[in-house]
Amino acid sequence: MQDVLLIKYGELALKGDNRSFFENKLVKNIKSALKDFKEVKVEKTHGRIYVECDGDIEEVIERLKKIFGIVGITRAKKIGLNLEEIYEAAIELMREYQGKTFKVETKRSNKSFPYDSMEVSRRVGAAVLKNVKGLKVDVHNPDVLLNVEIREMAFVYAGVIEGAKGLPLGTNGKATVLLSGGIDSPVAAWMMMKRGVEINAVYFHSPPYTSERAKDKVVDLCKVLSQYGQSIKLHVVYFTDLQLEIYEKCPAKFTTIIMRRMMMKIAEKIAKNTGSMALITGESLGQVASQTIESLYVTNASVSMPVFRPLIGMDKTEIIELAQKIGTFEISIRPYEDCCTIFVPKHPATKPTLEKVVEAEEKMDYQKYIDNIEMEIIDV
Ligand SMILES: Nc1ncnc2c1ncn2[C@@H]1O[C@H](COP(=O)(O)OP(=O)(O)OP(=O)(O)O)[C@@H](O)[C@H]1O
């Protein structure tokens, strides 16, 4: 008897001709997430993916729970084609569900097996009832479905562990996230990764106003994000000179929005050089002065690439809940300074017009800074 994990993937089935491309990508992502386990076999047959392994199954499940495209993970037993082994596997699996109701469902694609599916279900149900105390059969509304599949081998499985859902990473192109050390942008990055978008990241660092620890925080956020299936190239942009130039040359009420526009322009340049087709930010409407609809309009006009803002309609509490779920929250709330807050003007314009902001930013030669920007690349 061998432990096998049965991977269910839902949305992929809707993708018509692309189906095998998505499936193959998912198999590749699963293999890569489990590459440090010795005895792992990942196999795709009959519209299902099976993961066989001899290692620590709980750890394998934890890794699989972070792979986008997986809807559910089911613990299964792979056994020989005989009833005794099927009973044994069913009893072992159902021991976890004492006190619950269950129903056995059998699929027999291997017609050479001497018992039909009704008969298998009846016999397995009886064996389970006899050997596991406190279970009851309910054929209409069972708590647990005990499945038996008779193929070239037999599979017995029960219960489903929830997967990350979404689409396999790498099936929807690449985008560049503007990653601050805050709560929002890592969540925005995660949401786009969930839609299959591979990401790289840009962080604007302003030493000595922002410390090494602020930078480390962003590296740590990338480490958490990388657990969802890809290594991340983090571009640390040294932003101090341009930031000081903005504060020296531009009217105070526009400095935040101009800084944001400069960030977008630099991020777009990096995106183009790294094969990204969009930018991602953690902005959500109305949170702060720089996130009014007027400010977003002016920020957006600084670039020609699409800008994805997956948090745009979310409340802060919803964003925090998600940050906690994905594991970035505790890092984001570490109390280190952010380059935006350090230079915040007393009265930022909440309804800037594009014309006025462009006129203000032309008081400096920002292109010279953008062309000569200093950058460090960290592979996380
Ligand atoms: N230092 C930075 N480096 C990279 N991106 C940044 C930086 N500061 C801000 N951004 C980008 O601009 C967006 C808006 O920043 P702002 O500080 O207004 O909002 P926020 O809601 O505090 O976002 P976050 O929680 O992501 O910091 C961020 O979500 C992020 O995408």
The ligand as a MOL file (V3000), in Angstrom:
LIG
                    3D

  0  0  0     0  0            999 V3000
M  V30 BEGIN CTAB
M  V30 COUNTS 31 33 0 0 0
M  V30 BEGIN ATOM
M  V30 1 N 9.5360 52.4000 -1.3660 0
M  V30 2 C 8.7530 51.8120 -2.2660 0
M  V30 3 N 9.2420 50.8810 -3.0980 0
M  V30 4 C 8.4680 50.2680 -4.0120 0
M  V30 5 N 7.1680 50.5400 -4.1760 0
M  V30 6 C 6.6110 51.4710 -3.3970 0
M  V30 7 C 7.3600 52.1420 -2.4000 0
M  V30 8 N 6.5290 53.0030 -1.7790 0
M  V30 9 C 5.3080 52.8550 -2.3570 0
M  V30 10 N 5.3360 51.9470 -3.3390 0
M  V30 11 C 4.2450 51.4720 -4.2290 0
M  V30 12 O 3.2170 52.4550 -4.2280 0
M  V30 13 C 2.0150 51.9030 -3.6540 0
M  V30 14 C 1.3060 52.9540 -2.8230 0
M  V30 15 O 2.1370 53.3250 -1.7730 0
M  V30 16 P 1.5570 54.0500 -0.4720 0
M  V30 17 O 2.6690 54.2220 0.4690 0
M  V30 18 O 0.7440 55.2080 -0.8900 0
M  V30 19 O 0.4540 53.0060 -0.0420 0
M  V30 20 P 0.3020 51.8520 1.0140 0
M  V30 21 O -1.1660 51.5930 1.0180 0
M  V30 22 O 0.9750 52.2180 2.2900 0
M  V30 23 O 1.0310 50.6290 0.3020 0
M  V30 24 P 1.9860 49.5430 0.9380 0
M  V30 25 O 1.2130 49.0100 2.1060 0
M  V30 26 O 2.1970 48.5580 -0.1580 0
M  V30 27 O 3.2370 50.2760 1.3260 0
M  V30 28 C 2.4800 50.7060 -2.8360 0
M  V30 29 O 1.4840 49.7640 -2.6480 0
M  V30 30 C 3.6210 50.1960 -3.6890 0
M  V30 31 O 3.1200 49.4320 -4.7610 0
M  V30 END ATOM
M  V30 BEGIN BOND
M  V30 1 1 1 2
M  V30 2 1 2 3
M  V30 3 2 2 7
M  V30 4 2 3 4
M  V30 5 1 4 5
M  V30 6 2 5 6
M  V30 7 1 6 7
M  V30 8 1 6 10
M  V30 9 1 7 8
M  V30 10 2 8 9
M  V30 11 1 9 10
M  V30 12 1 10 11
M  V30 13 1 11 12
M  V30 14 1 11 30
M  V30 15 1 12 13
M  V30 16 1 13 14
M  V30 17 1 13 28
M  V30 18 1 14 15
M  V30 19 1 15 16
M  V30 20 2 16 17
M  V30 21 1 16 18
M  V30 22 1 16 19
M  V30 23 1 19 20
M  V30 24 2 20 21
M  V30 25 1 20 22
M  V30 26 1 20 23
M  V30 27 1 23 24
M  V30 28 2 24 25
M  V30 29 1 24 26
M  V30 30 1 24 27
M  V30 31 1 28 29
M  V30 32 1 28 30
M  V30 33 1 30 31
M  V30 END BOND
M  V30 END CTAB
M  END
